[in-house]
């Protein structure tokens, strides 16, 4: 198990770093060392600013992919680390991989998967705590698969009141979906605000939602802020249970940002 790997970054240390606005990377897939990164400019995706194009909305409504949450975390991180055209090397080293699997086992790292005919064709993973989700990496083996995963992520996080979606570094792909760059100092302010304690009313609402959707989240799910993504995902799934296309629920929830 990853949590017994002596080379893995301890989950408590990894989570503490994210709470302080820094994260680890490696120089290559085979690099045994990691370095800690605090970008001068930070990419975030405002949760009310997701760009839902007409073509992506159609893909969601048609239900081209089956979408799951935390069904194949290790497969997602391995796909993200795999060589790609124009990017043969990866910052996701074996040590990074084992560290995030350990964090996943502790309930603070999550994945969203897109499937086609039983085959994993796209997805993403990241770290969740308080009202924050830090996206780490995504991959796509079919057109729009990673975009669909991101649409489900945004809709699920919005459902449970997450306030900050961190994308770390800006890319053309993320910018096209609504990501913006801000100074690290501004990011740290947003990060601090998103880690404020939950009010009694917010905690009660979380408990009510957890009881309503169930979905195997376990006792105390509402009190575990790290479970915001799976709780929001389960809520969306429950709402879409009577629909022929669960993706239509996602499209409708995001339509005003198109």
C-alpha positions in Angstrom: 0.0 0.0 0.0 1.2 3.5 -0.8 0.9 4.6 2.8 3.6 2.1 3.8 6.1 3.3 1.1 9.0 4.9 2.9 9.8 7.1 0.0 6.2 8.6 -0.3 5.6 12.1 1.1 3.5 11.6 4.3 -0.2 12.6 3.7 -0.1 15.0 6.6 2.9 16.9 5.1 1.4 16.9 1.6 -1.9 18.3 2.8 -0.1 20.9 5.0 1.8 22.1 1.9 -1.4 22.5 -0.1 -3.0 24.4 2.8 0.0 26.8 2.6 -0.2 27.2 -1.2 2.7 25.0 -2.3 2.8 21.6 -4.0 5.5 19.1 -5.1 6.8 18.2 -8.5 9.7 16.1 -10.0 12.0 16.9 -12.8 11.2 13.6 -14.6 9.3 10.3 -14.3 12.4 8.6 -12.9 13.6 11.3 -10.5 13.7 10.1 -6.9 13.7 13.7 -5.6 10.8 16.2 -5.4 10.9 20.0 -5.2 8.3 22.3 -3.8 6.6 24.9 -6.0 5.0 28.2 -5.2 4.3 29.9 -8.6 4.5 33.7 -8.9 1.4 33.5 -11.0 -1.3 31.0 -10.2 -4.0 29.7 -12.5 -7.5 29.2 -11.1 -10.8 28.4 -12.7 -13.6 30.6 -11.2 -16.4 28.2 -10.5 -19.0 30.7 -11.9 -16.8 31.3 -15.0 -16.6 27.9 -16.6 -16.9 28.2 -20.4 -19.4 25.7 -21.6 -19.3 25.7 -25.4 -22.2 24.6 -27.5 -20.3 21.6 -28.7 -19.3 20.5 -25.2 -22.9 21.0 -24.0 -24.1 18.7 -26.9 -21.4 16.1 -25.9 -22.7 16.1 -22.3 -26.3 15.8 -23.2 -25.7 12.9 -25.6 -24.1 11.0 -22.8 -21.1 10.0 -24.9 -19.1 9.0 -21.8 -20.0 7.2 -18.6 -18.6 9.4 -15.8 -17.5 8.1 -12.3 -15.8 9.5 -9.2 -13.0 7.7 -7.4 -13.6 4.5 -9.3 -10.1 4.2 -10.7 -7.8 6.7 -9.0 -4.5 4.8 -9.7 -5.4 4.3 -13.3 -6.1 8.0 -13.7 -2.8 9.1 -12.2 -0.9 6.5 -14.4 -2.7 7.8 -17.5 -1.7 11.4 -16.6 1.9 10.3 -16.1 2.1 8.4 -19.4 4.1 9.8 -22.3 2.1 12.0 -24.7 2.8 13.4 -28.2 5.0 16.5 -27.6 5.4 15.7 -23.9 7.3 12.4 -23.5 8.5 13.3 -20.0 6.4 13.8 -16.9 6.7 15.5 -13.6 4.6 12.7 -12.0 7.5 10.5 -10.8 7.1 7.2 -8.9 7.5 9.0 -5.6 4.8 11.6 -6.6 2.5 8.7 -7.7 2.8 6.8 -4.4 2.4 10.0 -2.4 -0.9 10.9 -4.0 -2.2 7.3 -3.8 -1.5 7.6 -0.1 -3.4 10.9 0.1 -6.3 9.2 -1.8 -6.3 6.4 0.8 -6.6 9.1 3.5 -9.6 10.6 1.7 -8.0 13.9 0.5 -7.2 13.1 -3.2 -10.0 12.3 -5.7 -10.4 11.4 -9.4 -13.1 11.7 -12.0 -13.1 9.2 -14.8 -14.7 9.1 -18.3 -15.4 5.7 -19.8 -16.3 4.6 -23.3 -17.4 1.0 -23.8 -15.8 0.0 -20.5 -12.5 1.6 -21.4 -11.0 4.5 -19.5 -10.6 7.3 -22.0 -10.2 10.5 -19.9 -10.1 11.9 -16.4 -8.5 14.1 -13.9 -7.3 14.0 -10.3 -6.6 16.5 -7.5 -6.6 17.3 -3.8 -9.6 18.4 -1.8 -9.8 20.1 1.6 -12.1 22.8 3.2 -13.7 24.8 0.3 -10.8 24.1 -2.0 -10.0 21.7 -4.8 -6.5 21.7 -6.3 -6.5 20.1 -9.7 -3.3 18.2 -10.4 -3.5 16.7 -13.9 -5.9 15.5 -16.6 -5.7 13.3 -19.7 -7.8 12.5 -22.7 -7.7 9.6 -25.1 -10.9 10.6 -26.9 -12.1 14.0 -28.0 -13.7 16.0 -25.2 -13.1 13.4 -22.5 -11.0 15.6 -20.3 -13.4 18.5 -20.9 -16.4 16.3 -19.8 -14.5 15.3 -16.6 -13.8 19.0 -15.9 -17.4 19.9 -16.4 -18.5 17.3 -13.9 -15.9 18.5 -11.5 -17.0 22.1 -11.7 -20.7 21.2 -11.3 -20.0 18.9 -8.4 -17.9 21.5 -6.6 -20.5 24.2 -7.1 -23.1 21.8 -5.7 -21.4 21.7 -2.3 -20.2 25.3 -2.1 -16.5 24.9 -2.9 -15.0 28.3 -3.6 -11.6 27.8 -5.0 -10.6 25.6 -8.0 -6.8 25.8 -8.3 -5.3 24.8 -11.7 -1.7 25.7 -10.7 -0.3 26.7 -14.1 -2.1 28.3 -17.0 -2.4 26.4 -20.4 -4.2 27.3 -23.6 -6.6 24.4 -22.9 -7.5 25.6 -19.4 -7.8 29.2 -20.6 -10.3 28.2 -23.2 -12.4 26.7 -20.4 -12.4 29.8 -18.3 -9.1 29.6 -16.3 -7.4 32.9 -15.4 -4.0 33.8 -13.9 -3.7 35.7 -10.6 -0.7 36.7 -8.5 0.3 34.2 -5.9 -0.4 36.8 -3.2 -4.0 37.0 -4.3 -4.2 33.2 -4.5 -3.1 33.0 -0.9 -5.8 35.4 0.2 -8.5 33.3 -1.6 -6.9 30.1 -0.1 -7.1 31.5 3.4 -10.7 32.6 2.9 -11.7 29.2 1.6 -10.3 27.5 4.7 -12.5 29.4 7.2 -14.4 27.2 9.6 -17.9 25.9 8.6 -20.8 27.6 10.3 -23.4 25.5 12.1 -25.9 26.1 9.3 -23.3 25.0 6.7 -22.5 21.9 8.7 -26.2 21.1 9.0 -26.8 21.5 5.3 -23.8 19.2 4.6 -25.2 16.5 6.9 -28.6 16.8 5.2 -27.1 16.4 1.8 -25.0 13.4 2.9 -28.0 11.7 4.4 -30.0 12.4 1.2 -27.6 11.0 -1.3 -26.0 8.2 0.8 -24.0 6.6 -1.9 -21.6 4.8 0.4 -19.8 7.9 1.5 -19.7 6.6 5.1 -20.6 8.0 8.5 -19.5 11.6 9.1 -19.2 12.4 5.4 -20.6 15.9 5.9 -18.0 16.7 8.5 -15.1 15.6 6.3 -14.5 18.6 4.1 -12.1 16.6 1.9 -15.2 14.6 0.7 -16.7 17.7 -1.0 -16.1 16.4 -4.5 -17.6 12.8 -4.0 -20.5 14.3 -2.0 -21.3 16.8 -4.8 -20.8 14.1 -7.4 -23.2 11.8 -5.6 -25.7 14.6 -5.3 -25.6 15.2 -9.1 -25.9 11.5 -9.7 -29.0 11.3 -7.5 -30.6 14.2 -9.3 -29.9 12.6 -12.6 -31.1 9.1 -11.6 -34.4 9.5 -13.5 -32.8 11.1 -16.6 -31.8 9.2 -19.7 -28.7 11.4 -19.9 -27.0 12.3 -16.6 -24.9 14.7 -18.6 -28.0 16.8 -19.3 -28.1 17.7 -15.6 -24.5 18.9 -15.8 -25.1 20.9 -18.9 -28.2 22.6 -17.4 -26.3 23.5 -14.2 -23.5 25.1 -16.2 -25.6 26.6 -19.1 -25.5 30.1 -17.8 -21.7 30.2 -18.0 -21.6 29.4 -21.7 
